[in-house]
Amino acid sequence: MGRLEGAHILVTGGSRGIGAATVEKARDEGAYVSFVDVLRDEGEHLSDSLGKDVMFREADICSPEALTTALSEFHSAFGPITGLVNNAGRNSYADPVSMTEAEWDDFMSIDLKAAWLVARAVLPDMIARGNGAIVNVASVHATMTYPGFFPYAAAKSGLVGLTRSLALEVGRHQIRVNALSPGYTETALVKEFFELNDPKLRDKVLDVHAMKRMARPAEIANCIAFLLSDEASFVTGANWTVDGGLTARFAG
């Protein structure tokens, strides 16, 4: 405990799943935590349950104006943001032929562009301080994926590429940027995936994991907290795979 003492961590998509676990973990590690989400009721409930060092605002991360308003309130409450977790995202089950340009743009805005928008908003303070950490929550879909998931892998691959580029651009200011790629994690998005497929698929998935189970959101949050902390002071431009051994084996 105490690895993030005095830090101010911003989490996007923090109302549930990995985001909520990260909010709670950062608070437990001594940070002030701000988070945004479009899920207002869940966000307010989480914030109220965690106390005065946690602040929630409903905000659309695809809107620079909404971000500016929320970040201004966070800054007034807790000071400059020292760490960012770009966690917000959603699944996509589009068809590459029937998907419209508007649907593509809407999806990519949430799962890729917004990570840059939020980073752009917090980087000036980090650069002025000469310190900071950004963690982009990607996915093992950045390197492997399923049919019928178009274009989720493209967004997550782009997020890993964005991570490398940002790390090179801001490293001279002692700002670290890393990606973290979870495998199957017990979240609402994963539950949604299984509900849309064969009910027996969950058992097949568990069988190919070295640990024969999925991650708990708190286990992913533990790794995020490490990457935010000074213990990872020489880690940047990396993509950390946290998948319980899923990608360690061949098919079959």
Secondary structure, DSSP 8 states (H G I E B T S, - for coil): --TTTT-EEEEES-SSHHHHHHHHHHHHTT-EEEEEES-HHHHHHHHHHH-TTEEEEE--TT-HHHHHHHHHHHHHHH-S--EEEE-------B-TTT--HHHHHHHHIIIIIHHHHHHHHHHHHHHHHT-EEEEEE--GGGT---TT-BTHHHHHHHHHHHHHHHHHHHGGGTEEEEEEEE-SBSSHHHHHHHHTS-TTHHHHHHHTSTTSS-B-HHHHHHHHHHHHSGGGTT--S-EEEESTTGGGS---
